[in-house]
Amino acid sequence: MSDRYFRLLERHQKLDAALRIARDPFEAVRLAAMKQMVKARLSHLFLRRPEAVLATL
């Protein structure tokens, strides 16, 4: 697992935890948007990996 992938996974988990305890609805929307951005980056990183190409065949 690359360092970048690990950091993104860690950030995703922290955003998820912050989202669970968020009280302000605007803060929750902001955190959810940030979580979606991190999730998109993770999926792009995963799809570039050689194992992911083999899994789609």
A tleap script that builds the chain and sets N, CA, C and O, in Angstrom:
source leaprc.protein.ff14SB
mol = sequence {
  NMET SER ASP ARG TYR PHE ARG LEU LEU GLU
  ARG HIE GLN LYS LEU ASP ALA ALA LEU ARG
  ILE ALA ARG ASP PRO PHE GLU ALA VAL ARG
  LEU ALA ALA MET LYS GLN MET VAL LYS ALA
  ARG LEU SER HIE LEU PHE LEU ARG ARG PRO
  GLU ALA VAL LEU ALA THR CLEU
}
set mol.1.N position { 0.860 -1.170 0.000 }
set mol.1.CA position { 0.000 0.000 0.000 }
set mol.1.C position { 0.908 1.235 0.000 }
set mol.1.O position { 1.832 1.342 0.807 }
set mol.2.N position { 0.632 2.147 -0.904 }
set mol.2.CA position { 1.460 3.343 -0.994 }
set mol.2.C position { 1.146 4.303 0.154 }
set mol.2.O position { 0.096 4.219 0.790 }
set mol.3.N position { 2.077 5.206 0.396 }
set mol.3.CA position { 1.886 6.206 1.452 }
set mol.3.C position { 0.689 7.105 1.146 }
set mol.3.O position { -0.091 7.445 2.036 }
set mol.4.N position { 0.557 7.478 -0.114 }
set mol.4.CA position { -0.548 8.361 -0.501 }
set mol.4.C position { -1.897 7.675 -0.266 }
set mol.4.O position { -2.828 8.284 0.260 }
set mol.5.N position { -1.991 6.404 -0.661 }
set mol.5.CA position { -3.230 5.652 -0.467 }
set mol.5.C position { -3.551 5.537 1.026 }
set mol.5.O position { -4.703 5.692 1.433 }
set mol.6.N position { -2.526 5.264 1.834 }
set mol.6.CA position { -2.726 5.138 3.274 }
set mol.6.C position { -3.212 6.455 3.879 }
set mol.6.O position { -4.133 6.466 4.696 }
set mol.7.N position { -2.581 7.575 3.469 }
set mol.7.CA position { -2.988 8.881 4.005 }
set mol.7.C position { -4.425 9.220 3.615 }
set mol.7.O position { -5.168 9.784 4.418 }
set mol.8.N position { -4.815 8.882 2.401 }
set mol.8.CA position { -6.188 9.146 1.980 }
set mol.8.C position { -7.181 8.284 2.762 }
set mol.8.O position { -8.251 8.755 3.145 }
set mol.9.N position { -6.822 7.023 2.995 }
set mol.9.CA position { -7.691 6.159 3.803 }
set mol.9.C position { -7.838 6.701 5.219 }
set mol.9.O position { -8.931 6.704 5.786 }
set mol.10.N position { -6.728 7.157 5.778 }
set mol.10.CA position { -6.749 7.717 7.124 }
set mol.10.C position { -7.615 8.978 7.172 }
set mol.10.O position { -8.397 9.167 8.103 }
set mol.11.N position { -7.468 9.830 6.170 }
set mol.11.CA position { -8.266 11.059 6.102 }
set mol.11.C position { -9.753 10.730 5.961 }
set mol.11.O position { -10.599 11.394 6.562 }
set mol.12.N position { -10.068 9.708 5.169 }
set mol.12.CA position { -11.455 9.287 4.975 }
set mol.12.C position { -12.055 8.839 6.309 }
set mol.12.O position { -13.195 9.181 6.623 }
set mol.13.N position { -11.296 8.083 7.087 }
set mol.13.CA position { -11.772 7.617 8.386 }
set mol.13.C position { -11.986 8.777 9.352 }
set mol.13.O position { -12.962 8.791 10.102 }
set mol.14.N position { -11.077 9.747 9.336 }
set mol.14.CA position { -11.209 10.901 10.229 }
set mol.14.C position { -12.426 11.748 9.846 }
set mol.14.O position { -13.144 12.235 10.719 }
set mol.15.N position { -12.652 11.919 8.555 }
set mol.15.CA position { -13.837 12.666 8.114 }
set mol.15.C position { -15.112 11.931 8.501 }
set mol.15.O position { -16.100 12.556 8.885 }
set mol.16.N position { -15.091 10.617 8.401 }
set mol.16.CA position { -16.249 9.817 8.788 }
set mol.16.C position { -16.551 9.986 10.275 }
set mol.16.O position { -17.711 10.124 10.663 }
set mol.17.N position { -15.520 9.975 11.098 }
set mol.17.CA position { -15.702 10.162 12.540 }
set mol.17.C position { -16.217 11.568 12.843 }
set mol.17.O position { -17.103 11.741 13.680 }
set mol.18.N position { -15.663 12.569 12.162 }
set mol.18.CA position { -16.111 13.947 12.377 }
set mol.18.C position { -17.558 14.132 11.917 }
set mol.18.O position { -18.318 14.889 12.520 }
set mol.19.N position { -17.922 13.446 10.861 }
set mol.19.CA position { -19.286 13.533 10.341 }
set mol.19.C position { -20.298 12.941 11.327 }
set mol.19.O position { -21.417 13.437 11.455 }
set mol.20.N position { -19.889 11.875 12.018 }
set mol.20.CA position { -20.776 11.250 12.998 }
set mol.20.C position { -21.093 12.177 14.170 }
set mol.20.O position { -22.193 12.130 14.722 }
set mol.21.N position { -20.130 13.021 14.550 }
set mol.21.CA position { -20.353 13.870 15.725 }
set mol.21.C position { -20.731 15.308 15.365 }
set mol.21.O position { -20.939 16.136 16.252 }
set mol.22.N position { -20.821 15.601 14.081 }
set mol.22.CA position { -21.152 16.973 13.657 }
set mol.22.C position { -22.574 17.329 14.089 }
set mol.22.O position { -23.506 16.551 13.887 }
set mol.23.N position { -22.730 18.500 14.679 }
set mol.23.CA position { -24.041 18.976 15.133 }
set mol.23.C position { -24.639 19.985 14.150 }
set mol.23.O position { -25.849 20.003 13.924 }
set mol.24.N position { -23.785 20.812 13.577 }
set mol.24.CA position { -24.235 21.855 12.654 }
set mol.24.C position { -24.503 21.241 11.276 }
set mol.24.O position { -23.623 20.576 10.729 }
set mol.25.N position { -25.700 21.447 10.699 }
set mol.25.CA position { -26.001 20.844 9.389 }
set mol.25.C position { -25.074 21.343 8.272 }
set mol.25.O position { -24.753 20.591 7.352 }
set mol.26.N position { -24.649 22.595 8.351 }
set mol.26.CA position { -23.735 23.111 7.335 }
set mol.26.C position { -22.365 22.453 7.437 }
set mol.26.O position { -21.717 22.173 6.428 }
set mol.27.N position { -21.944 22.216 8.650 }
set mol.27.CA position { -20.681 21.512 8.868 }
set mol.27.C position { -20.778 20.077 8.342 }
set mol.27.O position { -19.830 19.564 7.748 }
set mol.28.N position { -21.914 19.442 8.562 }
set mol.28.CA position { -22.117 18.076 8.075 }
set mol.28.C position { -22.066 18.028 6.550 }
set mol.28.O position { -21.494 17.099 5.979 }
set mol.29.N position { -22.652 19.008 5.897 }
set mol.29.CA position { -22.626 19.050 4.429 }
set mol.29.C position { -21.197 19.264 3.936 }
set mol.29.O position { -20.767 18.631 2.972 }
set mol.30.N position { -20.467 20.153 4.597 }
set mol.30.CA position { -19.075 20.414 4.213 }
set mol.30.C position { -18.216 19.163 4.389 }
set mol.30.O position { -17.415 18.827 3.517 }
set mol.31.N position { -18.385 18.478 5.515 }
set mol.31.CA position { -17.620 17.254 5.769 }
set mol.31.C position { -17.981 16.153 4.777 }
set mol.31.O position { -17.108 15.421 4.313 }
set mol.32.N position { -19.269 16.037 4.451 }
set mol.32.CA position { -19.698 15.019 3.488 }
set mol.32.C position { -19.099 15.298 2.107 }
set mol.32.O position { -18.705 14.365 1.407 }
set mol.33.N position { -19.026 16.558 1.713 }
set mol.33.CA position { -18.429 16.906 0.422 }
set mol.33.C position { -16.935 16.578 0.415 }
set mol.33.O position { -16.411 16.064 -0.574 }
set mol.34.N position { -16.257 16.876 1.518 }
set mol.34.CA position { -14.835 16.555 1.609 }
set mol.34.C position { -14.613 15.045 1.566 }
set mol.34.O position { -13.659 14.566 0.953 }
set mol.35.N position { -15.499 14.305 2.220 }
set mol.35.CA position { -15.385 12.851 2.231 }
set mol.35.C position { -15.578 12.290 0.821 }
set mol.35.O position { -14.884 11.352 0.430 }
set mol.36.N position { -16.505 12.850 0.064 }
set mol.36.CA position { -16.723 12.406 -1.312 }
set mol.36.C position { -15.506 12.690 -2.184 }
set mol.36.O position { -15.160 11.883 -3.047 }
set mol.37.N position { -14.849 13.840 -1.963 }
set mol.37.CA position { -13.641 14.167 -2.730 }
set mol.37.C position { -12.523 13.169 -2.426 }
set mol.37.O position { -11.827 12.716 -3.334 }
set mol.38.N position { -12.354 12.833 -1.161 }
set mol.38.CA position { -11.327 11.863 -0.777 }
set mol.38.C position { -11.667 10.491 -1.350 }
set mol.38.O position { -10.781 9.771 -1.809 }
set mol.39.N position { -12.931 10.134 -1.325 }
set mol.39.CA position { -13.364 8.845 -1.867 }
set mol.39.C position { -13.096 8.766 -3.369 }
set mol.39.O position { -12.693 7.716 -3.871 }
set mol.40.N position { -13.314 9.856 -4.082 }
set mol.40.CA position { -13.042 9.891 -5.518 }
set mol.40.C position { -11.550 9.734 -5.791 }
set mol.40.O position { -11.154 9.028 -6.719 }
set mol.41.N position { -10.724 10.395 -4.980 }
set mol.41.CA position { -9.275 10.255 -5.151 }
set mol.41.C position { -8.817 8.828 -4.881 }
set mol.41.O position { -7.944 8.304 -5.573 }
set mol.42.N position { -9.415 8.203 -3.866 }
set mol.42.CA position { -9.077 6.813 -3.565 }
set mol.42.C position { -9.441 5.897 -4.731 }
set mol.42.O position { -8.669 5.010 -5.094 }
set mol.43.N position { -10.601 6.110 -5.304 }
set mol.43.CA position { -11.019 5.241 -6.410 }
set mol.43.C position { -10.128 5.439 -7.627 }
set mol.43.O position { -9.826 4.474 -8.330 }
set mol.44.N position { -9.701 6.671 -7.890 }
set mol.44.CA position { -8.792 6.910 -9.010 }
set mol.44.C position { -7.439 6.247 -8.771 }
set mol.44.O position { -6.842 5.690 -9.692 }
set mol.45.N position { -6.961 6.308 -7.535 }
set mol.45.CA position { -5.700 5.646 -7.218 }
set mol.45.C position { -5.824 4.139 -7.355 }
set mol.45.O position { -4.921 3.488 -7.879 }
set mol.46.N position { -6.928 3.582 -6.891 }
set mol.46.CA position { -7.110 2.137 -6.944 }
set mol.46.C position { -7.208 1.657 -8.378 }
set mol.46.O position { -6.657 0.607 -8.707 }
set mol.47.N position { -7.888 2.389 -9.236 }
set mol.47.CA position { -8.073 1.954 -10.617 }
set mol.47.C position { -6.777 2.001 -11.418 }
set mol.47.O position { -6.669 1.337 -12.449 }
set mol.48.N position { -5.798 2.769 -10.964 }
set mol.48.CA position { -4.515 2.838 -11.666 }
set mol.48.C position { -3.591 1.682 -11.295 }
set mol.48.O position { -2.561 1.490 -11.941 }
set mol.49.N position { -3.939 0.915 -10.272 }
set mol.49.CA position { -3.082 -0.171 -9.814 }
set mol.49.C position { -3.183 -1.359 -10.759 }
set mol.49.O position { -4.260 -1.612 -11.299 }
set mol.50.N position { -2.098 -2.095 -10.977 }
set mol.50.CA position { -2.114 -3.249 -11.901 }
set mol.50.C position { -3.095 -4.337 -11.458 }
set mol.50.O position { -3.693 -5.006 -12.301 }
set mol.51.N position { -3.266 -4.521 -10.146 }
set mol.51.CA position { -4.205 -5.558 -9.673 }
set mol.51.C position { -5.627 -5.228 -10.083 }
set mol.51.O position { -6.420 -6.126 -10.368 }
set mol.52.N position { -5.957 -3.931 -10.114 }
set mol.52.CA position { -7.318 -3.520 -10.471 }
set mol.52.C position { -7.595 -3.813 -11.935 }
set mol.52.O position { -8.723 -4.149 -12.294 }
set mol.53.N position { -6.590 -3.691 -12.779 }
set mol.53.CA position { -6.761 -3.975 -14.204 }
set mol.53.C position { -7.019 -5.458 -14.401 }
set mol.53.O position { -7.867 -5.839 -15.207 }
set mol.54.N position { -6.300 -6.295 -13.677 }
set mol.54.CA position { -6.499 -7.733 -13.790 }
set mol.54.C position { -7.867 -8.162 -13.264 }
set mol.54.O position { -8.454 -9.117 -13.772 }
set mol.55.N position { -8.369 -7.469 -12.262 }
set mol.55.CA position { -9.666 -7.821 -11.685 }
set mol.55.C position { -10.801 -7.516 -12.630 }
set mol.55.O position { -11.861 -8.132 -12.525 }
set mol.56.N position { -10.618 -6.579 -13.558 }
set mol.56.CA position { -11.703 -6.219 -14.478 }
set mol.56.C position { -11.757 -7.142 -15.684 }
set mol.56.O position { -12.730 -7.101 -16.437 }
set mol.57.N position { -10.737 -7.978 -15.889 }
set mol.57.CA position { -10.728 -8.873 -17.051 }
set mol.57.C position { -11.598 -10.075 -16.858 }
set mol.57.O position { -11.692 -10.919 -17.749 }
savepdb mol mol.pdb
quit
